[in-house]
Amino acid sequence: MSRTQEKTSAAPVKDFDIELQLLIDAIYLKYHYDFRGYAGASLKRRLTTAMSRFGCHTLSQLQDKVLHDPKTFPALMDFLTVQVSEMFRDPAYFRSLREKVVPLLRTYPSLKIWVAGCSTGEEVYSLAILLREEGLLERTLIYATDINVHALQKAEAGVYELDRIAGFTDNHRMSGAPASLSDYYTAAYGRAVFDKTLKKHIVFSDHSLATDSVFAEVHLVSCRNVLIYFDRELQDRALGLFHEALCRKGFLGIGTKESLRFSAQADAFDELVQHGRIFQKRDG
Amino acid sequence: MVRLPGTSPVSSAASAIDAIVIGTSAGGVEALSVLLPALPATLRAAVFIVMHLPRERPSLLAEIFRAKCACPVSEAQDKEPVLPGSVYFAPPDYHLLIDKGPHLALSTDELVNYSRPAIDVLFESAADIYRERLLGIILTGANQDGAAGLKAVHRLGGTALVQRPDSAQASLMPQSAIAQCPTAHVLSLEQMADLLRTLEDGNALDLSHATN
């Protein structure tokens, strides 16, 4: 009875949307990666690109490959998760960290920082460099986490194409840096290899904001342009993890165009820098 | 019913419009200065705009057009619910997409047609949500972005408008859109502005009102 009613009253579900749900479920069941809470529009766009890249006409064909060809899923993960960022992307964010957050971080004898969704590591090295410039890196441990193991390996290597360095250098200068970015890398064979002593203070680790829990208490969480890929429910889950991980009055940095306004966690944080997208955990 | 030059016959059935997407680059501020003030205060459709901009600087578009428009104008924020009659600009260096809800969604995915925001990304995602209740408009620009997006708008039942290339400050963008979407209605900015004025009080879009 109710089935018939459903059939007549519900809007027709598009084939692509049916196949999308089936593919996401297949990935979850087989590989235990949970994309069920990812924002639909971006996910669809990425999967449409992936479909043509893998020579598939439908998502069902892609699903067949994901299940039966062991090489497909790791490659698909890069389509689903990798964001190519820049070092010191949005220099104003890093300037705000220097001016408003660093003075407060100085008051702690030791520091822990969590870069959630670090992808290929540009943001992690930016923070490490900023902390060294401010004399804080020696007492800091940075947790850099992502669900994409391939991206984490790249992050851990800390090697970037030399043609990207000019942009990184401009950003770094605009972030209020006292020295040149060239102090922190060695150029060779078209690549820039970042200072290995930065890495002594970074732990790279596989962690999912969708399925894993909090692993440490931290003073600062930096999670930029990651929450935009989550639906509201998953965004609330991730913000809940950050809230739980942060120490009393700990700091949260998000992307320039991200907002806590539309989240269930909006009341759990105070805006520290107006329009700067840096928040502080509210007391109580 | 007026038959517009260079277009296919227009169906007399007027279409209800829930959203308007606009894409432009070079010459866009001037073109939008003709179109956006024509939007009636009682507009029911939401308006989403991608204009190509330098990626590294904040945009003043929302501020510029707020003063010129009867509708509320803002820069899009991620997860913001779409309000009827509001105008949203894509922020620099982010793609703007429309997601279920509908609400606004941003992404930092790779550049499309050398652009972020890209017109194709907005148009394709909006077409998926709004289908036949979408109006897509391609204006002046010196890039081919938007052509595939306009085709998607049309394919999913929406209405496609393109600025007359000979009246555009840069003609490549409208020309490319017409090449990929030959059934699009090709109008001057003034004709488009007249058409937008008729959308007051949630009126349906009736292309027979457009005149030469």
Chai-1 contact restraints between the chains, C-beta under 6 A:
chainA,res_idxA,chainB,res_idxB,connection_type,confidence,min_distance_angstrom,max_distance_angstrom,comment,restraint_id
A,A39,B,D99,contact,1.0,0.0,6.0,A-B,restraint_1
A,A39,B,A105,contact,1.0,0.0,6.0,A-B,restraint_2
A,G40,B,D99,contact,1.0,0.0,6.0,A-B,restraint_3
A,G40,B,K100,contact,1.0,0.0,6.0,A-B,restraint_4
A,A41,B,L97,contact,1.0,0.0,6.0,A-B,restraint_5
A,A41,B,D99,contact,1.0,0.0,6.0,A-B,restraint_6
A,A41,B,A105,contact,1.0,0.0,6.0,A-B,restraint_7
A,A41,B,S125,contact,1.0,0.0,6.0,A-B,restraint_8
A,S42,B,S107,contact,1.0,0.0,6.0,A-B,restraint_9
A,Q83,B,T108,contact,1.0,0.0,6.0,A-B,restraint_10
A,N225,B,T108,contact,1.0,0.0,6.0,A-B,restraint_11
A,I228,B,D78,contact,1.0,0.0,6.0,A-B,restraint_12
A,I228,B,L106,contact,1.0,0.0,6.0,A-B,restraint_13
A,K257,B,D78,contact,1.0,0.0,6.0,A-B,restraint_14
A,K257,B,P91,contact,1.0,0.0,6.0,A-B,restraint_15
A,K257,B,Y94,contact,1.0,0.0,6.0,A-B,restraint_16
A,K257,B,L106,contact,1.0,0.0,6.0,A-B,restraint_17
A,E258,B,D78,contact,1.0,0.0,6.0,A-B,restraint_18
A,S259,B,Q77,contact,1.0,0.0,6.0,A-B,restraint_19
A,F262,B,K79,contact,1.0,0.0,6.0,A-B,restraint_20
